[in-house]
Amino acid sequence: MSAAPPKAVGIALIVLYTDHVEESRAFYSGLGLALVQEQHGRGPVHYAATLPDGTVVELYPATARRPVSSVRLGFTVDGRTVTPPLAPGRHVVEDPDGRAVELYVA
């Protein structure tokens, strides 16, 4: 017998492995993510931001074991405060690792 599916599913954590940590920090900060530098024990220095819904987005340096991978992300942003400012609508940009990032501006 299989377990019943959960009644609600949400995203709690997104980890992006990057070859361009500082450039990615600047890019995602420019979208409004309040990235804070962290290091857990002897692990790598990385950046983390908590979105208003509680989802954590982290940027870690890529390694041979955890390489840069492709994923398509989408964020709702305030077009007046992103860098550069954006008009209302849907915009697709690339992060420093070439990942497509969809920006939805109200």
N, C-alpha and C positions, 0 to 999 in steps of 0.2 A: 504494500500500500504506500502510495506517495504522500508526502506531506502536503498540506493545504498551502496554496500560495499566500504570501503576506497580503494583507488588505491594502497596504500603501507602501510604495517603494520610493525612496529618494536617494539622491547622490550625496554621500558624506565626504568623499575625498577624491580629488583629482591630482595625480602626480605627473608632472611633465619632466622628462629627462631631456636635457639640453646640452648642446656643445657650446652654447653662447650664454652662459649664466648671467653675466652683467647686462648684456644687450637685451636678454629676455626679461630681466628684472625691470629695466627701463621701459620696455615695450608694454608689459602688462601693468606696470605702475601708471603709464600714460593712459590706460583704459579705465583707471580708477581703483585697481586692486591695491590695498594698503599692505604691501609686502614687507615683512619683517624678517631680518636675518635670524636664523636659528642654527643650532648644532646640538644633537643629542648624543651625549657621551663622546665617543671617539669617531662618530659618524661624520659624514661630510657637511661642510657649511652649505646651507641652502636657504631658500626664502619661502615664506608661507603667508597666506592671507586667508581670512575668514570672511566669506560672503554674508550678506544680511540673512540668508536662510540657514546659515550654519555650515554650509559646504566649505571645506578647506581646499584651497588650491596651493600646491607646492611646486617649486622649481628646484630640481636637483641636477647636479652635474652628471652628464651621461658617462657611462663606463662601458667596458667590453661586455660586462654581464647585464647591464641595463642601458642599452643604446637608445639614441633618439628614435622615436617611432612616429608614425603618422597617425593623427587623430584630427577630427574636425570639431572645433569648439564653437559655441555660440554664447554670446553675452548680451544682455540688455544693458545699455549704457546711457548716460546723460551726454548727448552730443555736444553740449556747450562746454563740458569740462574735460573731455578726452583730448589727447594730444595726437594729431591736430584735431581741432573741432570738426564735428560732422553734422550735416543736415539730417533732418528726420528721414527715416527709411532703413533699408537693409544695405549694409556695406560688407564686402568680403575683403579682408586684408590678410597678409602673411606675417607670421611671427618670425623672429630671427633664424629659426630652424626650418622655415618653409611650410609650416603647418597653416592650413586655412583657418581663419578665425572670422566667424560671422558676427557682425555687430548690428544689433537692433536698436535703433534710435527712435524714441517716441517724439 
